């Protein structure tokens, strides 16, 4: 998922308050953010507009009074509630429930196993040039078409299978794959590469699978927690470039360094929540309990 390559100002300026992190001051930027929250703005504006209307005065003065009253009503508590109900990633999920659920429960959480990593690599390749939401909505269709991403089964798919997937018609766009022959063929190609890797390392002892071992080796089997603001997050890293080069040498396709970095973010190899956001803090607490430890990285 490549939405984090966007340049965006950091949403968080925080200090410790009890067990929760709150903004250090109520500056104009933060007030504007809180005012944009429907619950705060609509409720406040409705109450104040009634008061202003009953008090009389021209429209301009009434609007000024409304705005001033709502701004004065903003407190640390309302800002805290806004941050909790509007995570940092809402600027691109835009209230989509499915996208929000993915970000809250999957993105940045550690995932292991050949099947999970093969699925994510395939979906990241499918996303190239598209929005992640488009592919996320089609994920069930991809799982159905590619045998729940079992590499051994997918490796046996033929050109006839590819054509059937391209030709498939449905009134529901979610039921159709992205109609790009190269992307569909790359899933089968990459499955064959995984099968070959398994054959080469058939005697190796592994907990999660040889493909998992290969990909996680690029972060030394320890997730990297970024200490960055949103605007400082990269679209690729030395690790993703090394991973990309290694996969290309083994014959994998649609595995550029940006695609690999997006996969690393999604699989929890790299945790790129903006530093000190509630999501970052939760990840930090989670990683402190992780057997094997983790790494930290500053820009």
N, C-alpha and C positions, 0 to 999 in steps of 0.2 A: 504494500500500500504506500503510495508515494505522495499522499497529501501533506506530509510533514516537511516536504522540501520547500513549502511555501514560506516566504519571509513574513513574519508577524511579530508584533511587539509582545513582550511577556505580559501575561495577565495578572501576575502576582507580585506584590511587594508586601512581605509578611514579617510578623514578629510572633513570638510565643505568647499565648494567652491561655493559661491553664493547660489543657491538653490539646488545644486547637490552635491553628495558625490563622491569625487575622491580619488584614491589611494594616500597615503601620500608620496611615493617615487617610483621611477622607478627601482625597484630591479630586479635581474635576473629572479626571478620566474614570475613576472608580465610581463617582456619583452618576456619571453618564451610563455606566454599565448597569448599575442598580436600577436606574430609572427606566432602562430598556426592558427590565423584567416585568412581564405582564401583571403579575400579582401585585407588585409594588406600585407601578405606575397607574394602572387602571383604578385600583382601589383608592389610591391617594387622590388622583385627579377627579374622580367622581365625587368624593366627599367634599373636596375643596371647591369644586366648580359650583356645587349647590350653595355653599356658603357665600361664595363670591357673587353669585347671581342674586341671592337674596339681599346682599349688602348694596347692590347697585354698582354703578361705575361703568365706564366704557369697556369695550371688548379687550383692548390692549392692556388696560390695568388689571382686568380680571385674569387674563392669561398670566400676567406677571406674578400676581398673587398666588395663582395655582402652582406655578413652577417653584416659586420661593418656598411655599408651604411644604411641597413634596420633598424638596431638597433638604429642608430643615428636619424633616421626619426621618431622614436616613441616619442610622446608628450602626455601631459595630455589629449589633445583632442582625439587622436587616442585611448587611453586607455578608455576614457569615452564612445566613440562610440562602442568599443568592448564589454564593460560591458552591454550597452543597448541592443546590438544585440545578445549577448550571455549570457542569464541569468545564475545564479549559477547552475540551475538544468540541463543545457545542458550536463553535464558530464555523466548523465544516460539516458536522452532522446535521445541523440546522433543524433540530427537533425530531429527526427521523428516529422512531422507536427502535427499529431493527438495528440501525447503525449505532445508536447509543448503547444498546445492549451488548453489541459486539465489542465496543470500546471499553465498556465497564467490566466485562467478564472474560474476554479473550485476549485482546490486544495487550502485549507486554507481559502476559502470564506464561511461565515456562511450560513448554510442551515438548514431549520426547516421543521417540518411536519413528520407524521408517515410514509408516503409513501417514502419520500426522505431518511429517516434514515433506513427504512427497505431495500430499494434498496442497499444502501451503505454497510450495514451489510452483505447482501447476496453476493455482489460482492467481498468484502474483504474475506469472507469465501471461495469463489470460487478460489481466488488467492493463497491461501495457498500452498506453494511449487512451485509456478509459478511466472512469471514476471507479473507486473501490466499491461504492454502493451498488453499481451496476452488476459487478461480479458477485458481491455478497448475496444479492437477491437471487442469483442463479446458482448458488452453491449446491442446493439440493439436486438440481438438474445435473451438475457436474459429478456429484457423487453417484447418482444413478447411472450416468453414461459410462463412468470409468470404474465400475465395480467397487465403489467406496475406496478408491485409490489403492487397491491391492496391486503392488507393482508386478507380481507374477502373472496376474490375470490381464492387466492392461498391456503387458509386453506381448501378449498373444493376439492383440487386436490387429485387424488388417485394413487395407485401403478401402475395402467395401464398408467396413464399420465407420471409417472416417466419412465416407460419402453419405451414409445414412444419417449421421449426426448433422452434417451440413444441410441435408435436404429436409430434415424434420421440421414440420410446421405445427404451430400451436397458437391459439388465440391469446394465450397467456405468455408474455415475454419471459417470465421466470422459468418456463419449461424448456427454453431453448438455450443452447450454448452460444457463446460469441462465435459468429460465423466467419472464422478466419482459419483457413486450412492449415496455415503454418503453425498457428497456436495449438490447434487440435493434434496435429501430427507430432508436435514437440512433446506432448504428454506421453504419447506412446514411445517415442524415441527415448525420453528420459527414464521411462519405466524399464526399457531394455538396458539402459546404462546401470540402473540400480541392480537389476538381476545379474549383470556381468560383474558388478562390484561384489555382490554376495558370493558369486562363484569363485572369484579371486581370493576372497577372505573367508572361505567356508570353514576353515579350521580355527578362526579367531573367536575367542570368547567375548561375548558382548551382552550387555544388559538391555539395550534399547534397539539394537540393530546396527549394521555396519554403515548404512547411509547416515543414520543419526550420529554415529561416532565420527564420521568424516566431517559433517557440518559443524558439530559442536566443538570439534578440535580447533577451529579457527578462533574461538574465544577461550581456549584452554579449559573447556567444560565449566566455566564460571561466568555467569551473566555479567554484563557491564552496565552499571548504573550511571547514567549521565548526570553531571552537575551543570546543567545548561538551562538557559532561558529558551523559550520557544524559538526566538529569532536566531539562536546560536546552533540549533540542531542541523547536522549535515544531511545530505542526501546519499552519501556513501562514506565508507571508512576504509582504512588500510585492511581491516579484516574482511570486509565485503569484497574488496578488490582481489585479495588473495583467494577467497572462496570462489569468486567468479572465474579467475584464471584456472584454478584447479578443476572446476567442473567442466569448463570448456575443453580442457585437455583430455578429459574423459569422454567427451562427445555430447555432453548436455547442451541443450539449446534454450534460448530465452532466459539466460542466466547472467545478464549484465550486472555490474557492480551496484547499480541503483536498485535493480530488482532483488538482488541478494540482500541489500541492506534493509529493504522493506520487509523481506521475509524474516530477517533477524529481529527487527522490531516486533513484528507480530508474534514470533515464537518465544519472546522473552530472552533472547540472547543479548539483546540490547534493550534497556528500559529507558525510553526517551520522554517520559512525562516531564513537563517543565519543573525545574527544581523548586521545592517547597510547596507545590500544589498538593492538595489532599491525596491525589493519586500517586504522586511521587513519594509522599510520606508513607503511604500504605505499602508501596513497593519496598521501600527501605526497611520497614519493620519486617516484612515478609522475607526479604533476603537475609536479614540478620539471623534468621532461624534456619537458613538453608544449609544442609550438609554440604561440605565442600567449599563453602564461602562464595564470595562474589568480588567483582572488581568495581572501582569507581574511576570516572574519567571526567576531567574538566576541559573546557574548550581551549 
